[in-house]
Amino acid sequence: MLAYSAGLRLGEIVRLKIPDIDRERMQIRIEQSKGKKDRYAKLSTKFLIILDEYFENYHPKQYVFEGAAGGEYSPSSLQNIIRAAAQKAGIKKHTTMHTLRYTFATHSLENGVDLRYIQSMMGHESSKTNHITTKGFDQIKSPLDNLEI
């Protein structure tokens, strides 16, 4: 849900720490991502509800998603979960975390989100997006929030 709702990379998800979830501003802070840059992504209302249930059941200490022994969740375990979920859903195409990330971008664009904001949220640096701020985030809706779930 997180990869699709916010367009995060696999490594960003496993490194995401609890304080990176900004409930007040409905944003996710991604620190030292690709290119060693920090950025913000939109926090989905529907994901936040599921996240609260997850926190209540699993009580992570430092990372949002932790391995059985604590610490970062294994990237390969996360990929296995994605493959199993795709198979369970009857999806025949090769599906990875990257698939969810780019589906976020496609659906955001289809929902009318300005391409520059999408690029900024995904961490794609360009001369056209490096001045984009999070000021307009409150008007952007995660594609997950448009689904009936």
HUSUL-V171239 format. One record per helix or strand of 3 or more residues. SS is the DSSP state (helix for helix, strand for strand). FROM is the first residue (numbers start at 0). TO is the last residue. If there is no record, write none. Layout:
ss=(SS:SS)
from=(FROM:FROM)
to=(TO:TO)
//
This chain:
ss=(helix:helix:helix:strand:helix:strand:helix:helix:helix:helix:helix:helix)
from=(1:9:17:26:33:38:44:74:96:114:134:142)
to=(5:14:19:29:35:41:57:87:109:121:138:145)
//
